[in-house]
Amino acid sequence: MVSGFKRTEVDQLLVRCRRRCCICNRFCGTKIETDHILPREQGGDDSIDNAITVCFDCHAEIHMYNPKHPRGRRYTENELKMHKEQWLHICEEKPEIFLKASNDVDIGPMQGLLDELEHNLVISENLTIEKLGFKFKDEQLSRAIRMGVLSTIDDGLKRTISLAYGAISKANESVISYNEHGPGGGAFSRAVDAVKQAIPLIQEAQRQLLKFVRSDSSEG
């Protein structure tokens, strides 16, 4: 049986950090993870002292550093401890900063990608000739590229995401053609086929990305 952080201790930590990420200080609401400062595979335990609360994006960035293609500086155990200590100190000693702070959830590029992939799956359900006028969304991919997120993740995950969005682009072109020229000449069937081919690739990208952003997370 896989053990984890004690639920009661996690609750206390979430209150202490005010459900904000200890690294970027973004308010996360339910989109927050409890990560191991020192991973289990490196000897880390499930004590709350070894836990840090992070948003999906900072959580992913902690684990996304690729030693085969090193860029920038990876997070160390000591740095993560100091981020946690510093943020909890601010929360406890300067609570007045939260009187004017917004609790709006400002999602990062990883969460944006997850939400976009989920949206694309929802709008592709139960295709009909009336419903085929939609286009898949791809704005969050562009945002992730601009922010340099894809440049540092695992090559396998990056390929999976690229294949999904390549299929999305192809499906959008087919849907645009159908909208412009109507169903004649097989445009409808080509558009439906392109959307159907994209769906499993989108599902796989969503599955792998969700697994990635939640890697090494543990709660009791």
Helices and strands as residue ranges (DSSP letters): H 7-16, E 32-36, G 40-42, G 48-50, E 51-55, H 56-64, H 77-93, G 95-98, H 109-123, G 131-133, H 139-146, H 155-181, G 184-186, H 187-213
